[in-house]
């Protein structure tokens, strides 16, 4: 698990006008919150934040936030973006306990080749591209591999079928479909004939 350090300033003033000034100066308004921590308005440097979350973990990167001497272990939870430019307009940092489980959204990667599905002129239909897991912050994986090699026509892979690492469990509906198979155009034509 990667961890980054990020400097934050607690001297930001509230209000739309002041937030706009911060963004023009290259900073992002943010708030730090969590169990036992009253909401703390801060600002972080935009380039430093991009660098902190640009690793393999992305937004699941553990960040040690130094807010003018107060240190917090946080995850970037809610990121608001400008509707046109796409630049980060506001960040919510959630304080986490390194020994307590948190919920994180992790991308899914399909691996393998479903030979039987392909030979039957069926198609693979990926239903989920990421899903929520529950684990300690240090155990959050960069991605989860879903092996489709043994998939046969008419079968599906559900959340409960996905192999997760030790200490990691699915936080969503275990019966939800991750990958489906469906008849392709050639298979549908041969069924009608």
trRosetta pair geometry for C-beta under 8 A, 3 or more apart (Angstrom, degrees):
i j d omega theta_ij theta_ji phi_ij phi_ji
1 57 6.9 64 -153 -85 65 143
1 62 6.2 50 152 0 115 120
1 137 6.9 111 -171 137 158 69
1 138 4.5 -149 20 -154 152 53
1 139 7.0 -58 -54 -44 128 17
1 140 6.3 83 -114 47 115 80
2 55 4.8 -69 85 114 169 161
2 56 6.7 129 -9 47 135 89
2 57 5.1 -151 42 -3 106 128
2 61 5.5 -38 89 -131 101 95
2 62 7.2 178 97 35 49 81
3 61 7.1 152 -112 179 30 81
3 62 4.4 -32 -109 82 85 104
3 63 7.2 170 -163 -88 66 24
3 64 6.3 50 168 -21 109 97
4 51 7.5 161 -151 115 144 78
4 52 3.8 161 119 -145 156 84
4 53 7.5 -110 21 -54 154 47
4 55 7.5 -178 -52 -4 118 128
4 61 5.7 26 3 154 111 129
4 62 7.4 159 23 88 64 53
4 63 5.2 -22 70 -113 89 74
4 64 7.2 -156 97 24 40 74
5 52 7.7 -133 62 -112 26 112
5 63 7.4 134 -109 -165 18 67
5 64 4.8 -26 -107 67 71 103
5 66 6.7 21 -174 -12 96 111
6 44 5.8 5 165 -142 119 131
6 48 5.8 134 -136 139 84 112
6 49 6.5 55 -136 -92 137 63
6 52 5.0 -12 -70 -78 115 155
6 63 5.2 -3 7 -173 120 118
6 64 7.2 157 23 76 68 50
6 65 5.3 -23 71 -108 98 66
6 66 7.1 -179 86 22 45 75
7 44 7.2 144 86 -134 52 79
7 45 7.0 32 69 3 95 109
7 48 6.7 -34 37 154 84 167
7 66 5.3 -31 -112 69 57 103
8 30 7.0 -85 -134 62 125 127
8 32 7.6 108 122 -43 170 126
8 42 4.1 18 169 171 124 137
8 43 6.7 152 -161 69 76 34
8 44 5.0 -44 -102 -80 82 85
8 65 5.4 16 -8 -175 129 100
8 66 6.6 165 24 79 78 47
8 67 4.2 -28 79 -98 114 75
8 68 7.3 -81 92 -15 71 71
9 12 6.3 107 102 -37 99 88
9 27 7.6 -37 32 -144 122 147
9 42 6.2 144 70 -164 41 78
9 43 5.1 -20 58 57 97 89
9 44 7.7 173 15 -78 74 38
9 67 7.5 -169 -70 -150 2 68
9 68 6.4 68 -137 -50 45 105
10 40 6.6 -46 -124 175 108 106
10 41 7.3 110 -151 87 64 61
10 42 5.4 -43 -91 -104 58 82
10 67 5.2 80 -55 170 104 100
10 68 4.7 -88 12 14 108 131
10 70 7.6 59 -51 27 141 120
11 68 7.5 101 -28 -61 88 147
12 18 6.8 136 179 147 83 120
12 19 8.0 60 175 -90 126 62
12 22 6.2 16 -132 -85 121 141
12 27 7.9 -161 -92 128 126 142
12 29 6.2 165 164 -117 160 88
12 41 5.8 -113 73 137 108 105
12 42 6.6 114 13 -166 121 20
12 43 4.4 114 -58 -25 137 115
13 18 4.2 -120 83 -138 97 162
14 18 6.5 91 91 52 15 140
14 41 6.6 -89 -82 -114 86 177
15 18 4.7 83 67 15 92 104
15 19 6.7 -158 95 -8 45 89
16 19 5.7 -58 -146 37 30 111
16 20 6.3 33 155 -22 65 105
17 20 5.7 -53 -151 33 30 113
17 21 6.6 31 150 -19 63 104
18 21 5.5 -50 -150 34 36 114
18 22 6.5 42 150 -23 65 101
19 22 5.5 -49 -151 31 35 115
19 23 6.6 34 152 -18 65 103
19 29 4.6 -49 -129 -21 96 149
19 89 8.0 53 159 179 120 83
19 90 7.5 -14 -159 -81 134 102
20 23 5.8 -54 -151 35 32 110
20 24 6.5 31 152 -18 65 106
21 24 5.7 -56 -148 37 32 111
21 25 6.3 25 154 -14 65 110
22 25 5.8 -66 -151 41 29 107
22 27 4.4 -75 180 79 88 107
22 28 7.1 135 134 -101 114 6
22 29 5.4 102 79 -52 155 87
22 43 5.3 -121 -154 -131 137 143
23 26 7.8 80 -177 -47 30 11
23 27 6.9 -99 -81 70 30 57
23 28 6.8 51 -99 -102 76 51
23 29 7.5 -56 -52 -8 87 90
23 46 7.8 73 -141 -60 61 132
23 87 7.6 112 -163 120 117 132
23 89 6.9 -14 -96 -131 141 62
26 45 6.4 5 132 -150 96 76
26 46 5.3 -120 -179 22 63 111
26 47 7.0 -12 -179 -11 112 96
27 43 4.5 38 161 165 129 118
27 44 6.6 156 -159 78 82 27
27 45 5.8 -56 -106 -99 72 41
27 46 6.3 -158 -116 -28 16 83
28 43 6.4 163 75 -158 39 73
28 44 5.4 -21 56 62 94 80
28 45 7.7 36 11 129 85 7
28 46 5.2 112 -34 -86 101 78
28 49 6.1 -31 25 1 139 158
28 88 5.3 -10 -119 111 141 110
28 89 7.3 153 -144 169 93 10
28 90 6.9 171 176 -103 92 26
28 91 5.8 57 133 -5 128 109
29 41 7.2 -20 -168 -167 95 97
29 42 7.9 148 -160 89 50 41
29 43 5.4 -40 -101 -100 47 88
29 89 7.8 -12 45 157 94 56
29 90 5.5 -26 82 -112 90 81
29 91 7.8 173 98 27 45 71
30 41 7.5 147 85 -158 45 53
30 42 5.2 -27 74 74 94 84
30 43 6.4 143 19 -108 84 31
30 44 5.6 15 1 1 139 103
30 90 6.5 153 -94 -167 50 61
30 91 4.1 -19 -112 66 108 91
30 92 7.0 180 -161 -81 79 23
30 93 5.9 46 166 -12 124 103
31 39 5.5 -8 -177 -168 118 98
31 40 6.7 146 -162 72 63 44
31 41 5.5 -33 -102 -99 79 56
31 42 7.0 145 -104 23 26 75
31 90 7.9 14 -1 -179 90 103
31 91 7.8 -174 27 93 57 57
31 92 5.6 -14 63 -118 92 68
31 93 7.0 -166 91 30 43 76
32 37 6.6 -66 131 144 95 137
32 39 7.2 152 75 -155 50 47
32 40 4.4 -16 56 60 101 103
32 42 5.9 37 -16 1 105 124
32 65 6.6 -170 -100 101 132 156
32 67 6.6 -97 -11 -50 153 153
32 72 5.8 119 -163 49 140 172
32 74 6.4 -90 -132 -92 98 146
32 93 4.7 -24 -106 74 70 111
32 95 6.4 64 176 -48 94 97
33 37 6.2 168 -158 93 32 103
33 38 8.0 -54 -123 154 73 22
33 39 4.8 -11 -91 -101 101 74
33 40 7.4 179 -69 20 53 69
33 92 6.8 -27 23 -168 111 96
33 93 7.4 142 22 79 61 59
33 94 6.3 -32 74 -111 76 59
33 95 6.9 -134 104 4 28 93
34 37 4.5 37 58 35 85 121
34 72 7.6 158 15 -160 141 124
34 74 7.6 -134 -45 -109 135 86
34 94 5.5 114 -82 -173 95 61
34 95 2.8 -105 2 49 159 99
34 96 7.0 -125 -126 -51 139 35
35 95 7.2 -128 35 83 60 108
35 97 7.7 -30 52 -32 123 111
36 95 7.9 -96 64 93 83 143
37 40 6.8 -62 164 -11 103 111
37 72 7.2 61 -119 -116 160 128
37 95 5.0 84 12 8 151 154
40 67 6.6 74 135 156 139 167
40 70 7.7 -106 -163 90 168 152
42 65 7.6 114 92 173 170 129
42 67 5.2 -87 -104 -125 141 118
42 93 7.8 -19 47 22 127 132
44 48 6.4 -120 169 78 94 111
44 49 5.1 95 119 -60 126 113
44 65 7.9 -77 -87 -135 127 105
44 91 7.0 -28 31 43 125 141
45 48 3.9 67 76 14 109 113
45 49 6.6 -179 86 -14 54 83
46 49 5.8 -57 -149 35 29 111
46 50 6.5 29 154 -18 64 105
46 87 7.7 -9 -149 -172 139 108
46 88 6.6 168 -135 57 96 112
47 50 5.7 -52 -149 35 34 111
47 51 6.4 34 153 -18 65 106
48 51 5.7 -54 -149 37 32 113
48 52 6.3 37 151 -26 65 106
49 52 5.5 -52 -147 32 33 115
49 53 6.5 1 165 6 67 108
49 76 7.8 101 -164 -89 106 144
49 88 7.0 -101 104 69 142 162
49 91 7.0 -149 -147 -44 148 159
50 53 6.7 -75 -146 51 25 88
50 54 5.8 41 157 -50 65 113
51 54 5.7 -50 -138 13 27 121
52 61 6.3 176 152 104 76 145
52 63 5.6 45 173 -110 134 116
53 57 7.7 -98 -147 90 61 84
53 58 5.9 32 176 -175 89 39
53 59 5.7 24 -154 -87 129 47
53 61 5.3 -163 -113 27 61 131
53 63 7.8 -38 -65 -65 85 123
53 76 6.2 -36 -83 19 139 147
54 58 7.9 19 -123 -109 16 50
55 58 7.3 -128 76 -45 58 34
55 61 5.9 104 49 -91 112 131
56 142 4.3 -32 150 -125 107 138
57 60 4.6 -114 176 80 93 85
57 61 4.1 129 90 -73 124 70
57 62 7.8 -34 137 -1 165 62
57 140 6.8 77 -143 102 110 113
57 142 5.8 -97 -86 -105 51 79
58 61 6.7 -170 78 -23 22 94
58 142 7.9 113 3 -149 90 76
59 75 7.4 74 156 178 73 89
59 76 5.1 -102 -154 77 86 106
59 79 7.1 -114 -116 -17 132 131
60 75 6.7 -11 -140 -145 42 118
60 104 5.0 69 -117 -165 117 137
60 105 7.8 -151 -65 60 113 54
60 106 7.0 15 -46 -90 158 80
60 140 4.7 -142 171 138 130 145
60 142 7.9 -175 67 -113 129 45
61 75 7.6 152 74 -129 42 72
61 76 7.6 21 56 12 84 104
62 73 6.3 -11 -172 -170 105 94
62 74 7.7 137 -161 71 57 35
62 75 6.6 -48 -106 -80 51 79
62 96 7.5 -101 -124 58 94 133
62 98 7.9 44 -135 -102 147 95
62 137 5.4 91 -85 159 117 124
62 138 7.3 -8 -36 -83 149 59
63 73 7.6 150 79 -158 45 46
63 74 5.1 -34 70 70 96 84
63 75 7.0 141 18 -97 92 29
63 76 6.8 57 -1 -35 139 87
63 93 7.2 -86 71 -137 129 120
64 71 6.3 -9 -178 -165 93 102
64 72 7.5 159 -159 79 48 42
64 73 6.0 -25 -102 -100 66 65
64 74 7.9 137 -107 21 18 76
65 71 7.1 151 80 -154 52 49
65 72 4.6 -16 60 62 104 94
65 73 7.7 177 17 -89 80 14
65 74 5.0 10 -8 15 124 126
65 93 6.1 54 -47 176 159 161
66 69 7.2 51 -176 -49 86 12
66 70 7.5 147 -161 73 45 43
66 71 5.5 -16 -103 -100 67 77
67 70 4.6 -27 69 65 94 98
67 71 7.7 175 23 -83 72 26
67 72 6.6 20 0 4 113 111
72 93 7.2 102 107 133 136 128
72 95 5.1 -83 -167 -108 115 101
73 95 6.7 84 68 -156 59 68
73 96 5.7 -83 113 63 95 78
73 97 7.9 103 75 -103 124 19
73 98 6.2 -30 129 -51 164 95
73 137 7.6 150 151 80 118 169
74 93 4.0 16 175 177 147 107
74 94 6.1 143 -154 69 83 38
74 95 5.5 -49 -93 -91 82 46
74 96 6.5 131 -124 6 29 86
75 93 7.2 155 72 -156 32 64
75 94 5.4 -19 58 59 85 95
75 96 5.6 47 -9 -25 102 132
75 102 6.9 139 0 157 152 161
75 104 7.4 -110 -163 -98 157 107
75 137 6.8 -148 -56 -124 120 118
76 79 6.2 31 160 -59 113 105
76 91 5.6 -52 -143 -163 102 116
76 92 7.5 114 -164 74 55 51
76 93 6.0 -40 -99 -100 53 70
77 92 5.0 -56 66 96 98 100
77 93 6.9 138 9 -127 89 18
77 94 4.4 59 -33 -15 134 114
78 90 7.9 -10 114 110 94 92
78 91 7.2 151 84 -160 60 41
78 92 3.8 29 45 29 100 122
79 88 5.8 -59 -169 -131 107 103
79 90 7.5 166 -155 86 42 53
79 91 5.5 -5 -107 -108 73 74
79 92 7.7 -129 -61 24 41 73
80 88 7.4 98 75 -163 50 60
80 89 4.8 -63 107 67 95 101
80 90 4.2 14 43 51 117 95
80 91 7.7 -139 23 -66 74 36
81 86 5.4 -8 175 -156 129 43
81 87 6.6 153 -155 76 79 27
81 88 6.0 -52 -102 -100 71 40
81 89 5.9 132 -142 2 15 96
82 85 4.3 10 91 50 135 94
82 86 6.2 -51 65 2 84 13
82 87 4.8 22 12 49 121 78
82 88 7.9 -25 -9 21 82 6
82 89 5.2 127 -57 -56 69 114
88 91 6.5 14 175 -56 124 97
94 102 8.0 140 109 -142 132 132
96 100 7.2 -151 -177 66 76 98
96 102 5.4 -31 -132 -64 126 143
96 137 5.1 106 130 -59 146 139
97 100 3.9 52 75 15 117 112
98 136 6.8 48 172 -178 52 106
98 137 5.7 -84 -124 47 57 117
98 138 6.2 46 -163 -29 95 107
99 136 6.6 -28 -145 -130 23 123
100 136 7.0 134 78 -116 20 78
101 134 5.1 40 169 169 125 90
101 135 5.9 -88 -137 -160 89 6
101 136 5.9 -68 -93 -67 54 52
102 134 7.3 -167 92 -145 25 61
102 135 7.2 -31 53 71 64 47
102 136 7.4 71 12 -143 82 23
102 137 5.6 39 19 -69 130 80
102 140 7.8 -35 72 -65 107 120
103 132 5.4 6 -176 -174 103 113
103 133 7.2 165 -149 82 57 36
103 134 5.3 -29 -94 -94 70 77
103 171 5.0 84 -130 -113 106 170
104 132 7.1 158 81 -147 28 65
104 133 5.9 -22 63 60 78 85
104 135 7.3 -55 24 44 111 90
104 140 4.9 11 51 -127 163 128
105 130 5.2 57 170 147 95 124
105 131 7.0 -132 -143 136 72 12
105 132 5.3 -40 -91 -89 70 67
105 133 7.8 145 -103 14 23 73
106 130 6.1 -179 88 -156 31 91
106 131 7.0 -24 56 63 75 53
106 132 7.9 121 13 -119 75 21
106 133 5.6 0 7 5 122 121
106 140 6.8 -171 -78 -173 119 86
106 141 5.9 58 -149 72 150 85
106 142 7.6 123 -151 131 104 16
106 143 6.2 163 170 -123 96 33
106 144 5.5 85 117 -16 124 102
107 129 6.5 -27 -145 151 79 75
107 130 4.7 -51 -101 -93 45 99
107 143 4.8 -37 78 -119 89 94
107 144 7.4 -178 94 25 43 73
108 126 7.8 -180 97 -164 125 119
108 128 6.1 70 10 112 150 90
108 129 5.9 -155 44 -171 97 29
108 130 5.9 -166 -5 -89 82 35
108 131 6.6 39 -46 3 117 90
108 143 6.9 145 -109 -173 14 89
108 144 5.4 -34 -110 71 66 93
108 145 7.9 126 -163 -113 64 13
108 146 5.4 18 -175 -13 111 120
108 162 7.8 -78 -123 -129 119 144
108 178 6.7 -161 -151 -163 166 115
109 143 5.1 49 -14 152 111 135
109 144 7.1 171 23 80 75 40
109 145 5.3 -34 73 -105 97 61
109 146 7.0 170 80 20 42 76
110 124 7.4 120 -167 154 159 146
110 126 6.2 -108 -44 -93 136 128
110 145 8.0 106 -128 -161 12 61
110 146 5.3 -38 -104 72 59 98
110 148 5.5 8 -165 -14 104 125
110 179 6.8 104 -106 -87 121 138
111 145 4.9 -5 0 -163 128 108
111 146 6.9 151 20 69 75 43
111 147 5.4 -35 75 -99 93 62
111 148 7.2 160 71 14 39 79
111 149 7.9 -26 112 -34 72 96
112 147 4.7 71 -14 -159 139 72
112 148 5.0 -177 78 54 111 62
112 149 3.4 -99 -171 -51 138 87
113 118 7.2 -25 171 -11 92 140
113 148 7.5 5 -127 87 4 95
113 149 6.3 37 51 -108 47 73
114 117 3.8 11 133 24 118 122
114 118 6.2 137 94 -21 73 88
114 124 5.7 135 29 -71 142 119
114 148 4.7 -57 -53 141 105 102
114 149 6.6 -157 -83 -122 51 19
114 150 8.0 -44 -117 56 77 18
114 151 4.2 -35 -121 64 122 109
114 152 7.9 -159 -166 -68 104 24
114 181 7.4 -154 158 -96 157 119
115 118 5.8 -61 -148 39 30 109
115 119 6.1 25 158 -16 68 110
115 149 7.6 18 -1 -158 89 66
116 119 5.8 -55 -140 40 30 108
116 120 6.3 22 160 -13 64 110
116 151 7.3 -162 59 96 103 55
116 152 5.0 -27 103 -117 141 69
116 153 6.6 -117 133 -18 95 80
117 120 6.1 -65 -150 41 26 105
117 122 4.6 -88 -168 77 75 109
117 123 7.3 135 160 -85 112 1
117 124 6.1 79 126 -61 155 83
117 148 7.9 -42 11 159 144 110
117 151 5.6 -3 -36 109 129 101
117 152 6.7 -180 -62 -150 78 20
117 153 5.6 146 -114 -70 64 66
117 181 5.3 -126 -127 -129 124 129
118 121 7.8 31 177 -77 34 26
118 122 7.4 -91 -70 58 20 68
120 153 4.5 -68 85 -51 159 139
120 187 6.4 40 144 -96 76 130
121 183 7.5 28 109 -162 84 68
121 184 4.7 -119 159 54 73 120
121 185 7.9 -93 169 62 110 51
121 186 4.0 -96 -164 81 142 112
121 187 4.1 170 98 -50 105 89
121 190 7.4 100 61 10 152 130
122 153 4.5 157 -22 -113 157 99
122 154 7.9 -99 -119 -30 160 56
122 181 5.1 33 151 176 133 106
122 182 6.5 165 -165 83 91 29
122 183 5.6 -63 -113 -108 81 37
122 184 5.5 -179 -128 -14 19 91
122 187 5.8 23 -73 -26 62 159
123 181 7.0 157 78 -157 42 62
123 182 5.5 -23 60 64 92 80
123 183 7.6 26 15 117 86 12
123 184 4.6 114 -33 -80 96 92
124 148 6.3 36 -126 -177 140 157
124 151 7.2 79 -106 100 103 156
124 179 6.2 -22 -168 -169 95 111
124 180 7.8 141 -165 80 47 47
124 181 6.3 -36 -102 -103 49 71
125 179 7.0 143 76 -165 51 59
125 180 4.4 -23 67 69 107 95
125 181 6.9 163 15 -103 89 17
125 182 5.3 36 -21 2 132 113
126 129 6.6 74 140 -77 121 73
126 178 7.5 -29 -152 154 69 62
126 179 5.5 -28 -108 -107 58 81
127 176 7.7 -156 115 161 133 87
127 177 4.6 62 30 107 162 97
127 178 6.0 -173 56 -175 99 13
127 179 6.5 -160 12 -85 87 24
127 180 5.9 72 -40 -9 114 100
128 131 5.4 17 170 -55 141 105
128 159 7.8 42 11 -79 164 91
128 176 7.0 74 -51 134 136 116
128 177 7.4 169 -15 104 101 56
128 178 4.8 -64 39 -130 115 62
128 179 7.9 -87 35 -48 81 56
131 144 7.8 -50 46 41 93 144
131 159 6.3 -162 176 -118 167 111
131 162 8.0 145 49 29 141 166
131 170 6.6 -7 129 -142 127 98
131 171 7.8 176 152 48 86 80
131 172 5.5 -95 -170 13 108 137
131 176 7.7 160 -120 87 136 136
131 178 7.3 -72 -29 -105 140 102
132 170 7.3 89 87 -169 65 61
132 171 4.0 -71 122 63 104 116
132 172 5.1 115 48 -41 100 97
133 140 7.4 150 79 -128 122 75
133 141 7.8 32 44 28 165 95
133 144 7.6 142 -52 -52 138 139
133 164 6.7 158 -128 -137 128 138
133 168 5.4 -6 -180 -172 133 98
133 169 6.7 146 -162 78 78 34
133 170 6.0 -59 -109 -109 67 38
133 171 5.7 154 -140 -9 10 98
134 168 7.6 148 72 -158 45 52
134 169 5.3 -24 59 68 94 88
134 170 7.6 24 13 112 86 12
134 171 4.4 115 -36 -77 96 103
135 139 4.4 -105 157 87 127 114
135 140 6.0 164 77 -76 118 59
135 167 5.5 88 -142 132 105 84
135 168 4.3 -26 -72 -106 137 69
135 169 7.0 149 -65 20 81 62
136 139 4.9 74 61 12 84 108
136 140 8.0 -125 92 -33 45 74
136 167 6.4 -36 15 163 100 126
137 140 6.1 -28 -159 -14 40 113
139 165 6.8 -159 -179 98 103 127
139 166 8.0 -103 -149 89 134 63
139 167 4.9 -87 -150 103 168 125
139 168 6.0 -154 139 -64 118 94
140 168 8.0 123 -108 -107 37 116
141 144 6.0 101 85 -69 140 71
141 165 5.9 139 -57 -1 125 133
141 168 6.8 -6 -14 -91 108 162
144 162 6.4 45 153 172 132 127
144 164 6.6 -30 -130 -107 127 73
145 163 7.9 -18 77 65 83 98
146 157 6.2 133 -174 121 118 156
146 162 5.7 -51 -104 -118 93 100
146 178 5.9 -153 -127 139 155 139
146 179 6.4 157 141 -23 140 127
147 150 7.2 45 125 11 102 91
147 163 7.7 11 11 18 108 118
148 151 4.7 -25 -173 -6 76 131
148 157 7.0 -106 -103 -23 77 143
148 179 6.0 -99 -101 140 116 169
151 155 5.4 -161 -157 80 72 121
151 157 6.8 -69 -93 -40 114 105
151 179 7.0 -71 -101 115 151 129
151 181 6.2 158 162 -55 116 125
152 155 4.9 76 58 -4 72 127
152 181 7.5 -109 103 2 33 167
153 181 5.5 -150 -136 135 41 144
153 183 7.7 54 -159 -84 114 67
154 181 6.1 -48 -11 78 17 119
155 181 5.8 46 54 12 58 126
156 177 5.1 -54 180 -131 134 106
156 178 7.8 139 170 46 86 62
156 179 6.4 175 -158 91 63 56
156 180 4.8 -15 -110 -107 103 61
156 181 6.8 -140 -76 8 60 75
157 161 4.9 -127 -160 82 75 136
157 162 6.9 88 160 -65 111 76
157 177 7.4 97 73 -159 49 65
157 178 4.8 -52 101 61 95 106
157 179 4.4 28 37 45 108 98
158 161 5.0 99 54 1 69 104
158 162 7.8 -119 101 -18 43 83
158 174 6.7 58 144 156 115 59
158 175 5.7 -41 -159 -151 137 33
158 176 6.5 131 -157 72 81 38
158 177 6.0 -58 -102 -99 66 43
158 178 6.4 135 -146 0 14 90
159 162 5.9 -44 -160 10 39 115
159 170 5.0 126 164 -159 112 161
159 172 5.9 -127 -127 80 164 101
159 173 6.5 128 22 92 148 55
159 174 5.1 -133 83 -140 107 37
159 175 7.1 -16 34 24 101 13
159 176 4.9 43 -21 56 119 88
159 178 6.0 131 -72 -48 54 106
160 170 7.1 -113 -83 30 47 150
160 174 3.9 54 -61 -179 103 101
160 175 6.9 8 -9 -72 118 42
161 178 7.5 -133 60 21 101 126
162 170 7.0 103 59 -69 116 126
162 178 6.1 94 -58 -39 119 164
164 168 4.2 -130 161 97 116 106
164 169 6.5 153 84 -97 158 28
164 170 6.7 -161 -43 -45 147 77
165 168 4.7 61 62 14 78 128
170 174 6.2 125 84 -94 138 74
172 176 6.0 -31 129 14 119 143
173 176 4.3 99 82 -32 104 104
177 180 5.4 20 176 -57 140 95
183 187 4.1 -130 -162 96 92 125
183 188 5.1 119 129 -59 121 80
183 191 7.1 -11 -163 -17 156 140
184 187 5.0 94 50 11 70 103
184 188 7.0 -132 98 -6 35 91
185 188 5.9 -57 -148 36 29 111
185 189 6.4 29 155 -20 64 107
186 189 5.8 -55 -149 35 31 112
186 190 6.5 26 156 -15 65 106
187 190 6.0 -56 -146 38 31 107
187 191 6.5 35 153 -24 64 106
188 191 5.7 -53 -150 31 32 114
188 192 6.8 29 154 -18 63 105
189 192 6.0 -58 -154 33 32 109
189 193 6.7 34 152 -27 65 106
190 193 5.7 -50 -148 27 37 116
